[in-house]
Amino acid sequence: MEYKNSAQYEDAMREFHSLIAAHPDYPPGYFHGGQTLERMGRTHDAREMYREGVDAAARKGDGHAKSEMQAALDLLD
């Protein structure tokens, strides 16, 4: 999050990818990764990250995270 908040987006994405690899059912990793990709102008990749996050949230039974990522995804579509 420190990388993201200080606009070090490439570093932030490396951390989010590592987090997701280690904890694939942790929805915040996808949500913040998607936001970071949006800030980088990588809309296509952000959509994919949010879609994966929706799936992760569904697997975990986290309706709040699922709806948050679906809303972010809807804004991009």
PyRosetta script that sets phi, psi and omega in degrees:
from pyrosetta import init, pose_from_sequence

init()
pose = pose_from_sequence("MEYKNSAQYEDAMREFHSLIAAHPDYPPGYFHGGQTLERMGRTHDAREMYREGVDAAARKGDGHAKSEMQAALDLLD")
pose.set_psi(1, -34.4)
pose.set_omega(1, 178.6)
pose.set_phi(2, -61.2)
pose.set_psi(2, -42.4)
pose.set_omega(2, 177.6)
pose.set_phi(3, -61.7)
pose.set_psi(3, -46.2)
pose.set_omega(3, 180.0)
pose.set_phi(4, -60.0)
pose.set_psi(4, -47.7)
pose.set_omega(4, -176.6)
pose.set_phi(5, -67.8)
pose.set_psi(5, -21.9)
pose.set_omega(5, 178.5)
pose.set_phi(6, -104.0)
pose.set_psi(6, 18.0)
pose.set_omega(6, 175.5)
pose.set_phi(7, 62.4)
pose.set_psi(7, 26.3)
pose.set_omega(7, 173.1)
pose.set_phi(8, -94.7)
pose.set_psi(8, 70.2)
pose.set_omega(8, -167.3)
pose.set_phi(9, -66.5)
pose.set_psi(9, -38.5)
pose.set_omega(9, 178.7)
pose.set_phi(10, -62.8)
pose.set_psi(10, -43.8)
pose.set_omega(10, 177.9)
pose.set_phi(11, -63.8)
pose.set_psi(11, -41.5)
pose.set_omega(11, 179.0)
pose.set_phi(12, -60.3)
pose.set_psi(12, -43.9)
pose.set_omega(12, -178.1)
pose.set_phi(13, -66.4)
pose.set_psi(13, -35.3)
pose.set_omega(13, 175.7)
pose.set_phi(14, -60.3)
pose.set_psi(14, -43.0)
pose.set_omega(14, 179.5)
pose.set_phi(15, -67.0)
pose.set_psi(15, -43.0)
pose.set_omega(15, 179.6)
pose.set_phi(16, -64.1)
pose.set_psi(16, -40.1)
pose.set_omega(16, 178.0)
pose.set_phi(17, -64.8)
pose.set_psi(17, -39.7)
pose.set_omega(17, 177.0)
pose.set_phi(18, -64.9)
pose.set_psi(18, -42.1)
pose.set_omega(18, 178.5)
pose.set_phi(19, -61.0)
pose.set_psi(19, -46.5)
pose.set_omega(19, -178.9)
pose.set_phi(20, -66.3)
pose.set_psi(20, -38.4)
pose.set_omega(20, 178.3)
pose.set_phi(21, -62.6)
pose.set_psi(21, -39.4)
pose.set_omega(21, -178.8)
pose.set_phi(22, -80.3)
pose.set_psi(22, -29.9)
pose.set_omega(22, -175.7)
pose.set_phi(23, -137.8)
pose.set_psi(23, 74.0)
pose.set_omega(23, -173.8)
pose.set_phi(24, -65.2)
pose.set_psi(24, -14.3)
pose.set_omega(24, 178.9)
pose.set_phi(25, -103.9)
pose.set_psi(25, 22.8)
pose.set_omega(25, 179.6)
pose.set_phi(26, -101.9)
pose.set_psi(26, 94.9)
pose.set_omega(26, -173.4)
pose.set_phi(27, -56.1)
pose.set_psi(27, -37.6)
pose.set_omega(27, -178.5)
pose.set_phi(28, -58.7)
pose.set_psi(28, -29.0)
pose.set_omega(28, 177.7)
pose.set_phi(29, -61.2)
pose.set_psi(29, -40.7)
pose.set_omega(29, 178.7)
pose.set_phi(30, -71.3)
pose.set_psi(30, -42.0)
pose.set_omega(30, -177.8)
pose.set_phi(31, -62.6)
pose.set_psi(31, -50.5)
pose.set_omega(31, -179.2)
pose.set_phi(32, -71.3)
pose.set_psi(32, -32.4)
pose.set_omega(32, 173.7)
pose.set_phi(33, -63.2)
pose.set_psi(33, -42.8)
pose.set_omega(33, 177.8)
pose.set_phi(34, -62.7)
pose.set_psi(34, -42.6)
pose.set_omega(34, 177.7)
pose.set_phi(35, -62.1)
pose.set_psi(35, -40.5)
pose.set_omega(35, 179.6)
pose.set_phi(36, -64.9)
pose.set_psi(36, -43.3)
pose.set_omega(36, 178.2)
pose.set_phi(37, -62.2)
pose.set_psi(37, -37.7)
pose.set_omega(37, 175.8)
pose.set_phi(38, -60.4)
pose.set_psi(38, -46.1)
pose.set_omega(38, -179.5)
pose.set_phi(39, -62.0)
pose.set_psi(39, -27.6)
pose.set_omega(39, 178.8)
pose.set_phi(40, -82.6)
pose.set_psi(40, -4.9)
pose.set_omega(40, -177.8)
pose.set_phi(41, 81.0)
pose.set_psi(41, 13.9)
pose.set_omega(41, -177.6)
pose.set_phi(42, -99.4)
pose.set_psi(42, 68.1)
pose.set_omega(42, -174.1)
pose.set_phi(43, -60.4)
pose.set_psi(43, -42.4)
pose.set_omega(43, -179.9)
pose.set_phi(44, -60.4)
pose.set_psi(44, -45.4)
pose.set_omega(44, -180.0)
pose.set_phi(45, -67.6)
pose.set_psi(45, -35.6)
pose.set_omega(45, 177.7)
pose.set_phi(46, -63.1)
pose.set_psi(46, -42.8)
pose.set_omega(46, 177.5)
pose.set_phi(47, -57.4)
pose.set_psi(47, -46.0)
pose.set_omega(47, -178.5)
pose.set_phi(48, -64.1)
pose.set_psi(48, -41.5)
pose.set_omega(48, 179.4)
pose.set_phi(49, -63.1)
pose.set_psi(49, -43.9)
pose.set_omega(49, 178.5)
pose.set_phi(50, -64.4)
pose.set_psi(50, -40.4)
pose.set_omega(50, 178.3)
pose.set_phi(51, -60.7)
pose.set_psi(51, -44.3)
pose.set_omega(51, 177.6)
pose.set_phi(52, -63.9)
pose.set_psi(52, -36.1)
pose.set_omega(52, 178.0)
pose.set_phi(53, -67.0)
pose.set_psi(53, -38.4)
pose.set_omega(53, 175.8)
pose.set_phi(54, -60.2)
pose.set_psi(54, -44.1)
pose.set_omega(54, 178.7)
pose.set_phi(55, -63.9)
pose.set_psi(55, -42.1)
pose.set_omega(55, 179.9)
pose.set_phi(56, -64.1)
pose.set_psi(56, -43.0)
pose.set_omega(56, 179.7)
pose.set_phi(57, -64.3)
pose.set_psi(57, -38.3)
pose.set_omega(57, 178.2)
pose.set_phi(58, -64.8)
pose.set_psi(58, -42.5)
pose.set_omega(58, 178.6)
pose.set_phi(59, -60.4)
pose.set_psi(59, -37.8)
pose.set_omega(59, -177.4)
pose.set_phi(60, -82.6)
pose.set_psi(60, -14.9)
pose.set_omega(60, -177.2)
pose.set_phi(61, 78.0)
pose.set_psi(61, 27.0)
pose.set_omega(61, -178.9)
pose.set_phi(62, -98.9)
pose.set_psi(62, 88.8)
pose.set_omega(62, -177.2)
pose.set_phi(63, -64.6)
pose.set_psi(63, -35.3)
pose.set_omega(63, -179.7)
pose.set_phi(64, -64.1)
pose.set_psi(64, -49.9)
pose.set_omega(64, 179.9)
pose.set_phi(65, -63.2)
pose.set_psi(65, -38.6)
pose.set_omega(65, 179.6)
pose.set_phi(66, -61.9)
pose.set_psi(66, -46.0)
pose.set_omega(66, -178.5)
pose.set_phi(67, -68.6)
pose.set_psi(67, -34.4)
pose.set_omega(67, 177.6)
pose.set_phi(68, -63.0)
pose.set_psi(68, -45.7)
pose.set_omega(68, -179.4)
pose.set_phi(69, -72.3)
pose.set_psi(69, -33.7)
pose.set_omega(69, 176.6)
pose.set_phi(70, -64.8)
pose.set_psi(70, -39.4)
pose.set_omega(70, 177.1)
pose.set_phi(71, -63.1)
pose.set_psi(71, -42.5)
pose.set_omega(71, 177.8)
pose.set_phi(72, -63.3)
pose.set_psi(72, -41.8)
pose.set_omega(72, 178.5)
pose.set_phi(73, -64.2)
pose.set_psi(73, -43.4)
pose.set_omega(73, 179.9)
pose.set_phi(74, -61.0)
pose.set_psi(74, -36.5)
pose.set_omega(74, 178.8)
pose.set_phi(75, -65.3)
pose.set_psi(75, -28.1)
pose.set_omega(75, -179.8)
pose.set_phi(76, -84.8)
pose.set_psi(76, -22.3)
pose.set_omega(76, -177.3)
pose.set_phi(77, -85.8)
pose.dump_pdb("model.pdb")
